[in-house]
Structure formats: C-alpha cells, structure tokens
Amino acid sequence: MKKKILRIAICLMVVTFTLSVIPVYSAAQDNKININTAGVEDLMKLKKIGPAIAALIIEYRTANGPFKNIEDIKNVKGIGEKTFELIKDNLTVGTLPE
C-alpha cells in the first residue's frame, strides 16, 4: 500500500513539474483527446480516468515517446481492455512526424 501511494505521489510530482515547464496544448481534435499532447485536466475528461491514471499516461509517454496509435494506451498500468473500450472513440494520437 505504501509503495502504491509513493508511486502515485511521484507521478503527481512528475505531472506538476511537466506542467510547469512545458506549455499545455489544447487536446481537442474533432472532440477527441490527443493522448500525445493532453494535460491532466484534458485526460480526466475521459471516462474512468482520474488524476492518478492521467499522471501515469503522461509518465508513460514521457518515458516511452509519443503513442503511435490509440491502442498503445493499454500499455499504461491501470488501463485495461474494459477502460479502453469506454474511451477509444474519444482518443486520437494526432499527426505523428515521420
């Protein structure tokens, strides 16, 4: 339990630091959330995504680079098939550079 709380605290610190250094871009594209540019507030607009999972999404993309497709979000701990099915129609990765 203590490890989980510590991990969430670290994730929130990473998000806070990221938001203070990098400008937050509007994530809407055809009413979809761009998971490569969305900040915590935009990610929390998705069903079943709270601040902890939003922080994990940002942590994952910071560590691994941009998501190549929306299915890649299932690599984030806490996002399984059921959650993905609820949010997939509201996700985009935008246009990725080649």
Backbone atoms as SQL, in Angstrom:
CREATE TABLE atoms (id INTEGER PRIMARY KEY, chain TEXT, resi INTEGER, resn TEXT, atom TEXT, x REAL, y REAL, z REAL);
INSERT INTO atoms VALUES
  (1, 'A', 1, 'MET', 'N', 0.827, -1.188, 0.000),
  (2, 'A', 1, 'MET', 'CA', 0.000, 0.000, 0.000),
  (3, 'A', 1, 'MET', 'C', 0.872, 1.253, 0.000),
  (4, 'A', 2, 'LYS', 'N', 1.953, 1.230, 0.817),
  (5, 'A', 2, 'LYS', 'CA', 2.836, 2.387, 0.882),
  (6, 'A', 2, 'LYS', 'C', 3.531, 2.615, -0.449),
  (7, 'A', 3, 'LYS', 'N', 3.900, 1.519, -1.148),
  (8, 'A', 3, 'LYS', 'CA', 4.546, 1.649, -2.452),
  (9, 'A', 3, 'LYS', 'C', 3.596, 2.277, -3.469),
  (10, 'A', 4, 'LYS', 'N', 2.327, 1.895, -3.408),
  (11, 'A', 4, 'LYS', 'CA', 1.338, 2.436, -4.341),
  (12, 'A', 4, 'LYS', 'C', 1.146, 3.929, -4.103),
  (13, 'A', 5, 'ILE', 'N', 1.053, 4.334, -2.849),
  (14, 'A', 5, 'ILE', 'CA', 0.900, 5.749, -2.510),
  (15, 'A', 5, 'ILE', 'C', 2.134, 6.531, -2.950),
  (16, 'A', 6, 'LEU', 'N', 3.319, 5.957, -2.724),
  (17, 'A', 6, 'LEU', 'CA', 4.557, 6.607, -3.134),
  (18, 'A', 6, 'LEU', 'C', 4.604, 6.760, -4.649),
  (19, 'A', 7, 'ARG', 'N', 4.194, 5.722, -5.377),
  (20, 'A', 7, 'ARG', 'CA', 4.197, 5.787, -6.843),
  (21, 'A', 7, 'ARG', 'C', 3.247, 6.873, -7.350),
  (22, 'A', 8, 'ILE', 'N', 2.068, 6.947, -6.762),
  (23, 'A', 8, 'ILE', 'CA', 1.102, 7.971, -7.159),
  (24, 'A', 8, 'ILE', 'C', 1.656, 9.362, -6.849),
  (25, 'A', 9, 'ALA', 'N', 2.286, 9.516, -5.688),
  (26, 'A', 9, 'ALA', 'CA', 2.869, 10.806, -5.321),
  (27, 'A', 9, 'ALA', 'C', 3.960, 11.196, -6.300),
  (28, 'A', 10, 'ILE', 'N', 4.791, 10.256, -6.700),
  (29, 'A', 10, 'ILE', 'CA', 5.858, 10.537, -7.664),
  (30, 'A', 10, 'ILE', 'C', 5.260, 10.914, -9.012),
  (31, 'A', 11, 'CYS', 'N', 4.222, 10.190, -9.432),
  (32, 'A', 11, 'CYS', 'CA', 3.561, 10.508, -10.704),
  (33, 'A', 11, 'CYS', 'C', 2.996, 11.923, -10.687),
  (34, 'A', 12, 'LEU', 'N', 2.366, 12.286, -9.585),
  (35, 'A', 12, 'LEU', 'CA', 1.805, 13.630, -9.494),
  (36, 'A', 12, 'LEU', 'C', 2.893, 14.695, -9.493),
  (37, 'A', 13, 'MET', 'N', 4.040, 14.396, -8.885),
  (38, 'A', 13, 'MET', 'CA', 5.157, 15.351, -8.920),
  (39, 'A', 13, 'MET', 'C', 5.689, 15.500, -10.336),
  (40, 'A', 14, 'VAL', 'N', 5.781, 14.385, -11.080),
  (41, 'A', 14, 'VAL', 'CA', 6.241, 14.436, -12.466),
  (42, 'A', 14, 'VAL', 'C', 5.287, 15.290, -13.295),
  (43, 'A', 15, 'VAL', 'N', 3.995, 15.082, -13.096),
  (44, 'A', 15, 'VAL', 'CA', 3.000, 15.858, -13.839),
  (45, 'A', 15, 'VAL', 'C', 3.106, 17.338, -13.489),
  (46, 'A', 16, 'THR', 'N', 3.224, 17.640, -12.213),
  (47, 'A', 16, 'THR', 'CA', 3.335, 19.033, -11.785),
  (48, 'A', 16, 'THR', 'C', 4.561, 19.687, -12.401),
  (49, 'A', 17, 'PHE', 'N', 5.685, 18.986, -12.386),
  (50, 'A', 17, 'PHE', 'CA', 6.905, 19.524, -12.983),
  (51, 'A', 17, 'PHE', 'C', 6.720, 19.721, -14.477),
  (52, 'A', 18, 'THR', 'N', 6.156, 18.715, -15.149),
  (53, 'A', 18, 'THR', 'CA', 5.950, 18.800, -16.594),
  (54, 'A', 18, 'THR', 'C', 5.065, 19.979, -16.948),
  (55, 'A', 19, 'LEU', 'N', 3.991, 20.161, -16.194),
  (56, 'A', 19, 'LEU', 'CA', 3.075, 21.260, -16.489),
  (57, 'A', 19, 'LEU', 'C', 3.706, 22.619, -16.221),
  (58, 'A', 20, 'SER', 'N', 4.674, 22.679, -15.319),
  (59, 'A', 20, 'SER', 'CA', 5.311, 23.957, -15.028),
  (60, 'A', 20, 'SER', 'C', 6.381, 24.304, -16.046),
  (61, 'A', 21, 'VAL', 'N', 6.900, 23.304, -16.757),
  (62, 'A', 21, 'VAL', 'CA', 7.986, 23.533, -17.708),
  (63, 'A', 21, 'VAL', 'C', 7.482, 23.603, -19.143),
  (64, 'A', 22, 'ILE', 'N', 6.521, 22.764, -19.482),
  (65, 'A', 22, 'ILE', 'CA', 6.024, 22.655, -20.849),
  (66, 'A', 22, 'ILE', 'C', 4.631, 23.258, -20.924),
  (67, 'A', 23, 'PRO', 'N', 4.383, 24.123, -21.904),
  (68, 'A', 23, 'PRO', 'CA', 3.030, 24.658, -22.028),
  (69, 'A', 23, 'PRO', 'C', 2.038, 23.550, -22.366),
  (70, 'A', 24, 'VAL', 'N', 0.859, 23.650, -21.813),
  (71, 'A', 24, 'VAL', 'CA', -0.188, 22.655, -22.069),
  (72, 'A', 24, 'VAL', 'C', -0.943, 23.089, -23.313),
  (73, 'A', 25, 'TYR', 'N', -1.018, 22.185, -24.264),
  (74, 'A', 25, 'TYR', 'CA', -1.712, 22.471, -25.505),
  (75, 'A', 25, 'TYR', 'C', -3.146, 21.979, -25.418),
  (76, 'A', 26, 'SER', 'N', -4.019, 22.621, -26.129),
  (77, 'A', 26, 'SER', 'CA', -5.390, 22.148, -26.194),
  (78, 'A', 26, 'SER', 'C', -5.387, 20.785, -26.857),
  (79, 'A', 27, 'ALA', 'N', -6.083, 19.853, -26.261),
  (80, 'A', 27, 'ALA', 'CA', -6.028, 18.475, -26.742),
  (81, 'A', 27, 'ALA', 'C', -7.198, 18.110, -27.639),
  (82, 'A', 28, 'ALA', 'N', -8.090, 19.008, -27.902),
  (83, 'A', 28, 'ALA', 'CA', -9.277, 18.669, -28.677),
  (84, 'A', 28, 'ALA', 'C', -8.988, 18.666, -30.167),
  (85, 'A', 29, 'GLN', 'N', -9.390, 17.606, -30.831),
  (86, 'A', 29, 'GLN', 'CA', -9.325, 17.498, -32.275),
  (87, 'A', 29, 'GLN', 'C', -10.557, 16.699, -32.663),
  (88, 'A', 30, 'ASP', 'N', -11.522, 17.358, -33.269),
  (89, 'A', 30, 'ASP', 'CA', -12.796, 16.710, -33.569),
  (90, 'A', 30, 'ASP', 'C', -13.421, 16.124, -32.305),
  (91, 'A', 31, 'ASN', 'N', -13.363, 16.886, -31.207),
  (92, 'A', 31, 'ASN', 'CA', -13.897, 16.462, -29.913),
  (93, 'A', 31, 'ASN', 'C', -13.210, 15.225, -29.353),
  (94, 'A', 32, 'LYS', 'N', -11.994, 14.967, -29.798),
  (95, 'A', 32, 'LYS', 'CA', -11.217, 13.844, -29.283),
  (96, 'A', 32, 'LYS', 'C', -10.057, 14.379, -28.462),
  (97, 'A', 33, 'ILE', 'N', -9.587, 13.559, -27.538),
  (98, 'A', 33, 'ILE', 'CA', -8.457, 13.920, -26.696),
  (99, 'A', 33, 'ILE', 'C', -7.193, 13.350, -27.329),
  (100, 'A', 34, 'ASN', 'N', -6.234, 14.228, -27.610),
  (101, 'A', 34, 'ASN', 'CA', -4.958, 13.787, -28.167),
  (102, 'A', 34, 'ASN', 'C', -4.094, 13.303, -27.011),
  (103, 'A', 35, 'ILE', 'N', -3.899, 12.000, -26.926),
  (104, 'A', 35, 'ILE', 'CA', -3.166, 11.429, -25.800),
  (105, 'A', 35, 'ILE', 'C', -1.663, 11.718, -25.872),
  (106, 'A', 36, 'ASN', 'N', -1.205, 12.312, -26.962),
  (107, 'A', 36, 'ASN', 'CA', 0.202, 12.709, -27.064),
  (108, 'A', 36, 'ASN', 'C', 0.456, 14.130, -26.584),
  (109, 'A', 37, 'THR', 'N', -0.592, 14.916, -26.436),
  (110, 'A', 37, 'THR', 'CA', -0.400, 16.313, -26.032),
  (111, 'A', 37, 'THR', 'C', -1.263, 16.730, -24.842),
  (112, 'A', 38, 'ALA', 'N', -2.220, 15.901, -24.476),
  (113, 'A', 38, 'ALA', 'CA', -3.179, 16.272, -23.430),
  (114, 'A', 38, 'ALA', 'C', -2.517, 16.390, -22.068),
  (115, 'A', 39, 'GLY', 'N', -2.973, 17.379, -21.318),
  (116, 'A', 39, 'GLY', 'CA', -2.564, 17.531, -19.932),
  (117, 'A', 39, 'GLY', 'C', -3.501, 16.741, -19.032),
  (118, 'A', 40, 'VAL', 'N', -3.237, 16.806, -17.755),
  (119, 'A', 40, 'VAL', 'CA', -4.031, 16.053, -16.778),
  (120, 'A', 40, 'VAL', 'C', -5.511, 16.404, -16.879),
  (121, 'A', 41, 'GLU', 'N', -5.833, 17.681, -16.939),
  (122, 'A', 41, 'GLU', 'CA', -7.241, 18.091, -16.967),
  (123, 'A', 41, 'GLU', 'C', -7.973, 17.537, -18.182),
  (124, 'A', 42, 'ASP', 'N', -7.319, 17.572, -19.352),
  (125, 'A', 42, 'ASP', 'CA', -7.959, 17.035, -20.555),
  (126, 'A', 42, 'ASP', 'C', -8.126, 15.521, -20.456),
  (127, 'A', 43, 'LEU', 'N', -7.115, 14.818, -19.957),
  (128, 'A', 43, 'LEU', 'CA', -7.208, 13.367, -19.829),
  (129, 'A', 43, 'LEU', 'C', -8.309, 12.968, -18.854),
  (130, 'A', 44, 'MET', 'N', -8.521, 13.778, -17.822),
  (131, 'A', 44, 'MET', 'CA', -9.551, 13.471, -16.834),
  (132, 'A', 44, 'MET', 'C', -10.967, 13.647, -17.385),
  (133, 'A', 45, 'LYS', 'N', -11.104, 14.205, -18.567),
  (134, 'A', 45, 'LYS', 'CA', -12.419, 14.314, -19.212),
  (135, 'A', 45, 'LYS', 'C', -12.876, 12.961, -19.751),
  (136, 'A', 46, 'LEU', 'N', -11.940, 12.016, -19.850),
  (137, 'A', 46, 'LEU', 'CA', -12.265, 10.678, -20.324),
  (138, 'A', 46, 'LEU', 'C', -12.913, 9.862, -19.200),
  (139, 'A', 47, 'LYS', 'N', -13.848, 8.987, -19.551),
  (140, 'A', 47, 'LYS', 'CA', -14.491, 8.116, -18.568),
  (141, 'A', 47, 'LYS', 'C', -13.439, 7.262, -17.874),
  (142, 'A', 48, 'LYS', 'N', -13.589, 7.105, -16.560),
  (143, 'A', 48, 'LYS', 'CA', -12.750, 6.236, -15.724),
  (144, 'A', 48, 'LYS', 'C', -11.303, 6.714, -15.590),
  (145, 'A', 49, 'ILE', 'N', -10.993, 7.933, -16.053),
  (146, 'A', 49, 'ILE', 'CA', -9.625, 8.447, -15.931),
  (147, 'A', 49, 'ILE', 'C', -9.624, 9.549, -14.880),
  (148, 'A', 50, 'GLY', 'N', -8.975, 9.273, -13.764),
  (149, 'A', 50, 'GLY', 'CA', -8.828, 10.245, -12.690),
  (150, 'A', 50, 'GLY', 'C', -7.416, 10.809, -12.707),
  (151, 'A', 51, 'PRO', 'N', -7.053, 11.603, -11.698),
  (152, 'A', 51, 'PRO', 'CA', -5.743, 12.245, -11.692),
  (153, 'A', 51, 'PRO', 'C', -4.579, 11.254, -11.660),
  (154, 'A', 52, 'ALA', 'N', -4.723, 10.140, -10.959),
  (155, 'A', 52, 'ALA', 'CA', -3.617, 9.174, -10.872),
  (156, 'A', 52, 'ALA', 'C', -3.355, 8.507, -12.223),
  (157, 'A', 53, 'ILE', 'N', -4.414, 8.065, -12.898),
  (158, 'A', 53, 'ILE', 'CA', -4.241, 7.416, -14.207),
  (159, 'A', 53, 'ILE', 'C', -3.776, 8.441, -15.236),
  (160, 'A', 54, 'ALA', 'N', -4.299, 9.662, -15.172),
  (161, 'A', 54, 'ALA', 'CA', -3.842, 10.721, -16.080),
  (162, 'A', 54, 'ALA', 'C', -2.341, 10.948, -15.905),
  (163, 'A', 55, 'ALA', 'N', -1.889, 10.954, -14.661),
  (164, 'A', 55, 'ALA', 'CA', -0.451, 11.126, -14.384),
  (165, 'A', 55, 'ALA', 'C', 0.350, 9.958, -14.949),
  (166, 'A', 56, 'LEU', 'N', -0.193, 8.745, -14.854),
  (167, 'A', 56, 'LEU', 'CA', 0.504, 7.580, -15.400),
  (168, 'A', 56, 'LEU', 'C', 0.584, 7.635, -16.919),
  (169, 'A', 57, 'ILE', 'N', -0.453, 8.153, -17.571),
  (170, 'A', 57, 'ILE', 'CA', -0.433, 8.304, -19.031),
  (171, 'A', 57, 'ILE', 'C', 0.686, 9.258, -19.429),
  (172, 'A', 58, 'ILE', 'N', 0.770, 10.386, -18.741),
  (173, 'A', 58, 'ILE', 'CA', 1.808, 11.370, -19.044),
  (174, 'A', 58, 'ILE', 'C', 3.190, 10.804, -18.730),
  (175, 'A', 59, 'GLU', 'N', 3.306, 10.098, -17.612),
  (176, 'A', 59, 'GLU', 'CA', 4.582, 9.478, -17.248),
  (177, 'A', 59, 'GLU', 'C', 5.012, 8.476, -18.323),
  (178, 'A', 60, 'TYR', 'N', 4.059, 7.674, -18.809),
  (179, 'A', 60, 'TYR', 'CA', 4.360, 6.666, -19.828),
  (180, 'A', 60, 'TYR', 'C', 4.850, 7.325, -21.113),
  (181, 'A', 61, 'ARG', 'N', 4.139, 8.347, -21.581),
  (182, 'A', 61, 'ARG', 'CA', 4.547, 8.966, -22.853),
  (183, 'A', 61, 'ARG', 'C', 5.852, 9.747, -22.705),
  (184, 'A', 62, 'THR', 'N', 6.125, 10.269, -21.511),
  (185, 'A', 62, 'THR', 'CA', 7.392, 10.954, -21.266),
  (186, 'A', 62, 'THR', 'C', 8.548, 9.950, -21.335),
  (187, 'A', 63, 'ALA', 'N', 8.341, 8.782, -20.763),
  (188, 'A', 63, 'ALA', 'CA', 9.389, 7.758, -20.728),
  (189, 'A', 63, 'ALA', 'C', 9.543, 7.019, -22.056),
  (190, 'A', 64, 'ASN', 'N', 8.442, 6.853, -22.808),
  (191, 'A', 64, 'ASN', 'CA', 8.462, 5.995, -23.997),
  (192, 'A', 64, 'ASN', 'C', 8.258, 6.723, -25.319),
  (193, 'A', 65, 'GLY', 'N', 8.057, 8.020, -25.277),
  (194, 'A', 65, 'GLY', 'CA', 7.794, 8.758, -26.502),
  (195, 'A', 65, 'GLY', 'C', 6.314, 8.746, -26.826),
  (196, 'A', 66, 'PRO', 'N', 5.940, 9.377, -27.930),
  (197, 'A', 66, 'PRO', 'CA', 4.515, 9.500, -28.260),
  (198, 'A', 66, 'PRO', 'C', 3.864, 8.152, -28.542),
  (199, 'A', 67, 'PHE', 'N', 2.574, 8.101, -28.249),
  (200, 'A', 67, 'PHE', 'CA', 1.792, 6.919, -28.589),
  (201, 'A', 67, 'PHE', 'C', 1.674, 6.861, -30.109),
  (202, 'A', 68, 'LYS', 'N', 1.907, 5.705, -30.709),
  (203, 'A', 68, 'LYS', 'CA', 1.822, 5.564, -32.165),
  (204, 'A', 68, 'LYS', 'C', 0.384, 5.350, -32.626),
  (205, 'A', 69, 'ASN', 'N', -0.417, 4.712, -31.769),
  (206, 'A', 69, 'ASN', 'CA', -1.835, 4.519, -32.066),
  (207, 'A', 69, 'ASN', 'C', -2.588, 4.510, -30.738),
  (208, 'A', 70, 'ILE', 'N', -3.893, 4.637, -30.811),
  (209, 'A', 70, 'ILE', 'CA', -4.661, 4.752, -29.569),
  (210, 'A', 70, 'ILE', 'C', -4.611, 3.474, -28.734),
  (211, 'A', 71, 'GLU', 'N', -4.411, 2.328, -29.368),
  (212, 'A', 71, 'GLU', 'CA', -4.343, 1.065, -28.635),
  (213, 'A', 71, 'GLU', 'C', -3.139, 1.025, -27.684),
  (214, 'A', 72, 'ASP', 'N', -2.099, 1.799, -27.983),
  (215, 'A', 72, 'ASP', 'CA', -0.906, 1.826, -27.130),
  (216, 'A', 72, 'ASP', 'C', -1.210, 2.298, -25.710),
  (217, 'A', 73, 'ILE', 'N', -2.327, 3.000, -25.526),
  (218, 'A', 73, 'ILE', 'CA', -2.664, 3.477, -24.184),
  (219, 'A', 73, 'ILE', 'C', -2.918, 2.304, -23.227),
  (220, 'A', 74, 'LYS', 'N', -3.198, 1.126, -23.796),
  (221, 'A', 74, 'LYS', 'CA', -3.400, -0.062, -22.955),
  (222, 'A', 74, 'LYS', 'C', -2.089, -0.516, -22.306),
  (223, 'A', 75, 'ASN', 'N', -0.958, 0.017, -22.750),
  (224, 'A', 75, 'ASN', 'CA', 0.332, -0.287, -22.114),
  (225, 'A', 75, 'ASN', 'C', 0.493, 0.450, -20.788),
  (226, 'A', 76, 'VAL', 'N', -0.354, 1.430, -20.537),
  (227, 'A', 76, 'VAL', 'CA', -0.311, 2.194, -19.293),
  (228, 'A', 76, 'VAL', 'C', -0.992, 1.372, -18.206),
  (229, 'A', 77, 'LYS', 'N', -0.300, 1.196, -17.089),
  (230, 'A', 77, 'LYS', 'CA', -0.865, 0.426, -15.982),
  (231, 'A', 77, 'LYS', 'C', -2.159, 1.108, -15.531),
  (232, 'A', 78, 'GLY', 'N', -3.203, 0.315, -15.380),
  (233, 'A', 78, 'GLY', 'CA', -4.488, 0.852, -14.952),
  (234, 'A', 78, 'GLY', 'C', -5.472, 1.018, -16.089),
  (235, 'A', 79, 'ILE', 'N', -5.000, 0.852, -17.331),
  (236, 'A', 79, 'ILE', 'CA', -5.905, 0.943, -18.477),
  (237, 'A', 79, 'ILE', 'C', -5.949, -0.423, -19.158),
  (238, 'A', 80, 'GLY', 'N', -7.019, -1.125, -18.894),
  (239, 'A', 80, 'GLY', 'CA', -7.211, -2.441, -19.496),
  (240, 'A', 80, 'GLY', 'C', -8.187, -2.364, -20.648),
  (241, 'A', 81, 'GLU', 'N', -8.580, -3.517, -21.110),
  (242, 'A', 81, 'GLU', 'CA', -9.471, -3.606, -22.265),
  (243, 'A', 81, 'GLU', 'C', -10.817, -2.929, -21.995),
  (244, 'A', 82, 'LYS', 'N', -11.381, -3.113, -20.794),
  (245, 'A', 82, 'LYS', 'CA', -12.687, -2.520, -20.486),
  (246, 'A', 82, 'LYS', 'C', -12.627, -0.992, -20.520),
  (247, 'A', 83, 'THR', 'N', -11.601, -0.428, -19.881),
  (248, 'A', 83, 'THR', 'CA', -11.462, 1.033, -19.888),
  (249, 'A', 83, 'THR', 'C', -11.219, 1.526, -21.303),
  (250, 'A', 84, 'PHE', 'N', -10.354, 0.820, -22.040),
  (251, 'A', 84, 'PHE', 'CA', -10.079, 1.214, -23.418),
  (252, 'A', 84, 'PHE', 'C', -11.361, 1.236, -24.249),
  (253, 'A', 85, 'GLU', 'N', -12.206, 0.232, -24.098),
  (254, 'A', 85, 'GLU', 'CA', -13.462, 0.183, -24.849),
  (255, 'A', 85, 'GLU', 'C', -14.352, 1.389, -24.531),
  (256, 'A', 86, 'LEU', 'N', -14.307, 1.856, -23.277),
  (257, 'A', 86, 'LEU', 'CA', -15.114, 3.022, -22.880),
  (258, 'A', 86, 'LEU', 'C', -14.612, 4.326, -23.487),
  (259, 'A', 87, 'ILE', 'N', -13.288, 4.426, -23.697),
  (260, 'A', 87, 'ILE', 'CA', -12.707, 5.718, -24.093),
  (261, 'A', 87, 'ILE', 'C', -12.194, 5.783, -25.528),
  (262, 'A', 88, 'LYS', 'N', -12.098, 4.659, -26.208),
  (263, 'A', 88, 'LYS', 'CA', -11.432, 4.615, -27.517),
  (264, 'A', 88, 'LYS', 'C', -12.019, 5.587, -28.540),
  (265, 'A', 89, 'ASP', 'N', -13.318, 5.807, -28.524),
  (266, 'A', 89, 'ASP', 'CA', -13.945, 6.705, -29.501),
  (267, 'A', 89, 'ASP', 'C', -13.619, 8.170, -29.225),
  (268, 'A', 90, 'ASN', 'N', -13.045, 8.459, -28.063),
  (269, 'A', 90, 'ASN', 'CA', -12.704, 9.831, -27.696),
  (270, 'A', 90, 'ASN', 'C', -11.201, 10.088, -27.756),
  (271, 'A', 91, 'LEU', 'N', -10.434, 9.158, -28.319),
  (272, 'A', 91, 'LEU', 'CA', -8.977, 9.280, -28.351),
  (273, 'A', 91, 'LEU', 'C', -8.441, 9.525, -29.746),
  (274, 'A', 92, 'THR', 'N', -7.340, 10.237, -29.800),
  (275, 'A', 92, 'THR', 'CA', -6.567, 10.386, -31.033),
  (276, 'A', 92, 'THR', 'C', -5.101, 10.515, -30.639),
  (277, 'A', 93, 'VAL', 'N', -4.228, 10.207, -31.582),
  (278, 'A', 93, 'VAL', 'CA', -2.794, 10.453, -31.359),
  (279, 'A', 93, 'VAL', 'C', -2.335, 11.626, -32.209),
  (280, 'A', 94, 'GLY', 'N', -3.278, 12.226, -32.927),
  (281, 'A', 94, 'GLY', 'CA', -2.932, 13.364, -33.771),
  (282, 'A', 94, 'GLY', 'C', -2.085, 12.914, -34.951),
  (283, 'A', 95, 'THR', 'N', -1.383, 13.857, -35.542),
  (284, 'A', 95, 'THR', 'CA', -0.495, 13.569, -36.657),
  (285, 'A', 95, 'THR', 'C', 0.908, 13.413, -36.129),
  (286, 'A', 96, 'LEU', 'N', 1.498, 12.245, -36.335),
  (287, 'A', 96, 'LEU', 'CA', 2.847, 11.989, -35.856),
  (288, 'A', 96, 'LEU', 'C', 3.856, 12.315, -36.942),
  (289, 'A', 97, 'PRO', 'N', 5.000, 12.914, -36.572),
  (290, 'A', 97, 'PRO', 'CA', 6.044, 13.176, -37.564),
  (291, 'A', 97, 'PRO', 'C', 6.620, 11.858, -38.081),
  (292, 'A', 98, 'GLU', 'N', 7.001, 11.826, -39.329),
  (293, 'A', 98, 'GLU', 'CA', 7.553, 10.597, -39.903),
  (294, 'A', 98, 'GLU', 'C', 9.035, 10.532, -39.737);
